[in-house]
Structures are given as structure tokens and as C-alpha cells.
Amino acid sequence: MEDKTFELLEKLYNRMEERFSDIESRMATNQDLARVEQNMVRLEDKFDTKISALFDGVTGNTEAIDRLRVEMTKLETKVEEHEVKLKIVK
């Protein structure tokens, strides 16, 4: 009778030990996932900042190019006017 009780207790102990090790491995996996998520959030914040800076730079360059195009158009018009005046003078 004592042998059966001991065997039963031993089986229960083994099952509990398996469950605890399973729970420990799940907890470790959850902690790893939490670290990965934190790293992803940190990287996203860095990228958001850098992308915003790049976008601002591109916007500034585009505005400068547009201003230069307007000025170039004005200069082209003046050059054409001067060419016409030079032809008249000759």
C-alpha cells in the first residue's frame, strides 16, 4: 500500500515538475518577446526622427529648386529681351 502511495506521489511530483519547467520556459519566452518589442519601439522612434529630418531636408531642397526655377525663368526672359534690343540696335 505504501509503495502505491509513494508511486502516486512520485508521479504527481514528476508531473508538477514538468508543468513548472513548461511554465518557466513560457515565462522566459514572454520576457524575450517583451525585450524584442521594446527594441522595436526604440528603433521605430529613432527612424521616425530620422525620417522627419530627411523629409524636412527634401522639402527645403524642393522649395529652393522651385525658387531657382522662377529666378532662372526671369533671367531667361531678360536675356531674350536684351537679344531683341541688340538686334534692333545692330
Secondary structure, DSSP 8 states (H G I E B T S, - for coil): -HHHHHHHHHHHHHHHHHHHHHHHHHHHHHHHHHHHHHHHHHHHHHHHHHHHHHHHHHHHHHHHHHHHHHHHHHHHHHHHHHHHHHHHH-
